[in-house]
Every structure is written in C-alpha cells, then in structure tokens.
C-alpha cells in the first residue's frame, strides 16, 4: 500500500488508479493522516456487498443435528 499527499494523488491520478488496480489500496493522506483510500472496483464491490442475515448465516446448520438453545433468563433491569 502506497500513500499519497493530495496534490500528488491529483497530479498522478491515472497512476494512482492503475496502482490500485494492480497493486492494491492506495491511501491519500493529509498531514500524514489517512483521509481517503482508492481501491480497484472489484475490491470495492467485495467490500460493499450486502452482508448476510443471521438466518442466512445459520442456514447451513439446518439438519446437522446441532441444537441451539435459547436461555429464557429474565433480563436484569438497567437504569438509564
């Protein structure tokens, strides 16, 4: 991962994009602190895809014989 000051990233934007595509994330910094990241479109799609629901997560366990039990304890009261 390479870091770029904003002006350099602007002046060499084509190179920054190509490096993001071929080498991975390129980070834009301001005063040494990361403020933006440029990533390849495929990587962005992977990061932005919807996360699966709890039901979808546990669906493969259906019919596996694993028993998941819920505790029926009374929750404690909290003062807010």
C-alpha positions, -999 to +999 in steps of 0.1 A: +000+000+000+014+034-010+005+067+005+000+099-015-003+135-004-035+150-020-017+171-046+005+142-058-026+119-060-044+146-081-014+152-104-008+115-109-044+102-107-041+078-136-010+062-120-028+060-086-058+043-102-036+018-121-016+010-089-049+005-070-059-019-097-027-038-099-010-035-065-039-028-041-052+000-020-036+035-024-041+058+006-044+096+003-030+114+034-033+149+048-007+159+073+004+123+075-030+110+084-051+088+061-081+106+048-091+085+017-085+052+000-085+043-037-092+007-044-099-014-075-136-017-085-136-054-078-122-049-043-148-022-037-177-045-049-165-072-024-164-047+005-197-031-004-217-063-010-246-068+014-238-089+045-258-120+051-285-120+077-283-141+108-308-166+093-286-169+062-256-174+084-271-203+103-290-218+074-262-244+066-267-258+101-302-269+093-305-307+095-270-310+110-283-322+143-268-293+162-292-280+188-291-243+196-310-234+228-321-201+239-317-190+275-350-179+289-335-160+318-352-128+328-331-098+318-319-075+345-332-040+347-309-011+339-313+025+350-306+047+320 
